[in-house]
Amino acid sequence: MNKLPLSARDRVLVLAVHPDDESLSAGGLIQHVLARGAAVRVVFLTDGDNNPWPQRYIERRWRIGATDRVRWGKRRESEAKAALARFGVQRDAISFWHYPDQGITGLLLGGGTELIEKLFNEINQWRPTVIVAPSRHDLHPDHSALAVLLQFALSRDGLDEIRPFHLLEYLVHSRGEDQPGEFLEIALSPDQVDRKRKAILCHETQMALSRGRFLAFAQPTEVFTVSTSSTTADDSPRFASAKFADRSLRLEIGRLPSTGTIFITSETPDGSLRWSVGISSGSYAAVHDMVSGKDKGDARLVRGQVADEIHLPAEFFRSAKKLFIKVDSSRGFFDRAGWFLVHLEPARSAIIVGQNSSGIEPRVCCVIPCYNVAGVCGPIVRAAAGFAAHVIAVNDGSADDTESILRDVAAQCANVEVLSLPKNCGKGIALLEAFRHAKSSVPFDVMVTLDGDGQHRPEDIPRLVRAVAEGNSALVIGERLARKKMPLRSRFGNTLTAHLMKLVHPGAPTDTQSGYRAFRRDFVDEIVEKIRGGRYETELEILLLALRQGRSIGLVGIPTLYLDGNRLSHFRPIIDSWRIYRTLFRWQLKRG
């Protein structure tokens, strides 16, 4: 955009976070607007009262209390009015909303409903033809937060009558990097530059420590990023990609810091989405809902040689059309890069439909091995029957009432059948017996296995099935996200096995022992033919078979659930771990 057409009929709304932003960023534009007889309105979100270092220097006091900040805020408010008077802006065209200085990001992450509503009403009532606001790439947290809040206000229904309007974004705090988007340069005459300089000098409180930096804004041109709609696409090279794969949203965000927080915000038909994801040296991070204060689950962090990824469960974003994302490394006051915008609409339908290429839902057979789990297996099998065409519950020689509980469920659910082994043979034998039975008598496209002891949620079955259907994976593993929640005996064995597997097969998944899995029909045939079956080592053998054959392996994040410290598990740490490691070594010897 080379030129901004202005006439006496235009109405320009300037949004500023702090007193002085109006002069630094838009002093020249305001002069152009008023010279053409157009109307200008300036709104300040804060009084700039949380400005301790200049206040300490000027007032010669170290301790700054609440009363001192109020006094300082009123002084800065007066300075802004004096600066705008230099341009010819009348006092009745200036409004201060008195939100907390350095608190706009906190308002955004807490929901920001009141401020979004106030921005919406301001625009709807004043009906500007041009809106001037901070860029979301500004490194000052309050500036970029206002940019995101404005986007949420502009995306609300009810503004269609005042469109189209120009949205001009200004940048006050940056490191001199090129910004994405189309630019508008406004040329200032020498008189306009001088008037802008005098307006900047009206902000006397800022001259004591920042005179040179502030006066550097009095240049012959002012530059804005232009958008002609309520949203701007993100062309920033620092945000590489956002894609859906294996039932997860994968965000590639350049190089992540070793510690910090990723903030994710959106406005959806279901409400405000305000999440934080902690960054650490580990592979998993908790996803926290900042509005409700509750944990939503876990995300997976994947470190790469060029860029890093964060994997989030795709179902979190079913109603979201766009996300704003910020990486906070907690190293100083200013941000690394402001907020990035990611559009999700093109990929959303692909993650919800969940059908195979023919459009036909795959037929699902579910296998649930059970051993002495009478207290919990009934609800699990009954719930699984709601997500599968056929359920095979295997009683592996239980000594309690597991058999009778399973028979009762089968009597109530027509698609549930029970296989009974006369004695306890081990989980692997139970699985292989069910596989053989299904192969010979049950029509299915996808086989799903889950444990009967409460570690797995039956409602996650469709997610694993979709991962097989959409990703054409032979094997999909339900990868437990919050590994730190595992009981120590399970965590130690899983961690050691994962490390050994990575040495042998660098492409192996981290969670090698998860029993929540989905198999394509042709791979089930291979398993029945080539795996003998034993105890817990059988699941490792199946994974090794898939890796050896070069089959596609998908991952779906699942919650880590353990009832009463996992007391229902029959895993024996010493002997069963030995079986697993022996299996790994034996397969490696065969490979050699």
C-alpha positions, 0 to 999 in steps of 0.5 A: 500500500503506497498511499492512504487515501484520506478525506474529511469524511474519515474517522481515525481511531488511535489505540495506545497502551501508554502515554507517549505511544501516540506521539512516537508512533503516529504523530505524523499520521495524526497531523495528516489526518487533521490537515484533511479535516478528518476526525481523530480519537485517541484512546489510552489503555493505561496511565503509564503509572507503573514506570518506576525507574524514571520516577525514582530518578526524577522524584529522588525516591526509591520506594514507590507506593500506590499513591506515588504511582497514581500521582505519576500516572496523572502527570503522564496523562497531562503530558499526553494531552499536552503532546496531542494539543501540539497536533491539534487534537481536542481534549474531548477526543482523548480517553483514558481507560485506566487499566493496569500498566504492565498488566495488559498481558495478564488481562489477556491471559486471564480471559480479557472479556471486559477489555475485548467488550470495551474495544468492540463497543468503542469501534462499534459506536465511534465507527472509524474508517482507520484504526491505528494500533500496536503490532503483535510483533512489538516486543513490549508485552502490553503492546502485543497483548493489545494487538491480540485483544483487538483482533478478538474484538474485531472478529466478533459479530456486529461490525459488518456495517462499518467495514471495510476499514484500514488497520494500521499497526505500529511498532515501538519496541523492536530489535530492528528486524524486518517485519512481515506484511505490507507497509505504508510509509507516511512522509512528513514535512520538515514542519511536521517533523518539528511538531512531532519532536516538540510533542515528544518533548512534552513527555518530560517524565521520559526525557530524563532517561530516554531522551535520545531514544524517544527523539529518534522517532522524529523522522521524515517518515512513519511506517505502519504494517497494513491490513485491510481486514480484521485479521492479518496473516502471519508471514513471519519466518520465525514461525515455520509451520502448523500442521495436523498429523496423527491426531495432534496439532504440531507447532514448529516454533524455531528454536525453543529456549531450554526453559520458559512458557508457550502461551496459546490464545484463541476465541472460539464458539466454545469460549476463550482459550487461554493456555500455557505450556511449560518448556523444560529439558524434558519431552513432555509439558503440562498444558494449563488452562489459565482461565479455569486454573485447571490442567488440560493434559500434556503436550509433547516437546520434540527438539530438532536440529534446526527447529523444535516442535510442540505436539498438542492433542488435536481435539483441543482445537476443534472449534478454533479457527486461529491461534495466537502463540507467544514464547516467553523465555522469562529473560528480561522484561521484553519478549523474544518475538511477540505473538504469532498468528496461526490459521487452523480452518483449512485443516480442521475438517481433516482432523474431525471427520476421521474416515478412511480414504473411501469415506467409510468408517473402519470396522473396529475390533477391541481386545481387552486382556483382564487378570484379577481386575473384577473391581474395574473391568466391567465399566471399561469393557462396557464403555469400549463396546460403545466405540467398537463393532466387536469387543473381545474380553479375555479372562486370563485365568483370574482367581477373583470374580473377573470371569463373572463380571465379564459374562454379565457385561457380555449378556448386556452388550451384544457386541461383547464376547468373552474368551477364557483361559483355564490358567494365567498364561500372561498378557502376551498369550491372552492378546495372541489368543484374541488376535487368532480368534478375531482373525478367524471369526470377526470382520474388522479393519482395525484392531485396538488393544487396551488394558482392563485395569483402568490405565486406559480410557475407552473414549480414546479408541476413536483417536487411535483408529483415526490415526490408523485410517488417516495416517495409513499406519500399521501400528499406532501407540497410545503414548502416555504423556505425563511420564512423571506420574508413573509409579516409580517401578513402572517409570524406571523400567520404561525409561531404561527400555526406551533408552535401550530401544533408541540405541538399537532403533533411533526411530523407535517411539519413547513409550515402548510398553504402552498397551494402548495400541491400534493395528491395521488388519494386515499387520495383525495377520503378520503378528499372528504368524510371527509372534509366539506370545508370552507375557509383557515382553510380547508388546515389545516384540510386536513393536520390534517386528514393526520396526524391523519391517519398516512399517509406519508407526503413529503416536497418539498422546493419551493421559497417564492414569493409574488407580491407587498407585497402579496396585492392579498392575501385575507387572513384576519389576525384576522378572518381567523387566528381565524378560523384556531386556532378554527379548530386546537382546535376542532380536538384536542378535537375530538382526546381527 
